[in-house]
Amino acid sequence: MAMTLRLDYQEQEALKARAAAEGISMQDVARRAIRDYVARSEHRSKVSTATELILDVHAQAIERLGT
């Protein structure tokens, strides 16, 4: 799937510099950044869900510890 990514001058220069430093294309840097962002977001979501479950399951114990 093709898409157009519009960057301002500073973003483009930062992307270009990172690509040059890593010896890869600007497209590859952008794709890595997107994959990393998605992975971090999914991880945060899983941690949040697990936290809510633990708080629900252990609410009484947590309340007793806090008092």
N, C-alpha and C positions, 0 to 999 in steps of 0.2 A: 504494500500500500504506500503510495507516495503522498507526501505532504510538504507544505511550504512552512518553514520556520522563519519568522521575521525577528531579527535581532537588532538592537540599537548598536551604535558604533562601538561602545565599550564592551558590550557582550560579545560582539563578533571578534574584537581584538583579543579578548581573554580566551575565547574558544580557539582562535588561531594560535595563540601562544602555547596553550595547553597541548594542542595537537602537535605542534613543532617539538615541544619538550618530550613528548611521548613517542614521537616518530610515527604517528598515525594520522588518519584524515580527520578533518573537523567533523565529518558525519559520524565517524566511529566514536569520537569523544562525546558527541551529543547523544548517541544511542546508549553509550555506557552510563551517562548521567541519568538518562530516562530510566534505564533498568534499575540503577541504584535507588532512584527516587521511589519507584514502584515497590521495590523490595522493602525499603525502610517503611513505607506507608503500610504495606501488608503486615509487617512485623508489629508496628505500633497498634494496628487494629487487633491483632491476635493477643497482644499483651493486655490491651484494654478489656477485651472480652474475658480473658482469664482472670484479670483483677476483679471484674464485676462478679464473676462466678464465685471466686474465693470469698469476697466480701459478703455475698448472699449466703453461702454455705456456712460460713463461720461468723456470722453477724453477732450471735450471742456471746461467743468467746471474745471477740474483738471489743464488744461493748464492756464486758467485765474487765478486760485488761486496761481499758481506757479510764475506768472509774477508780 
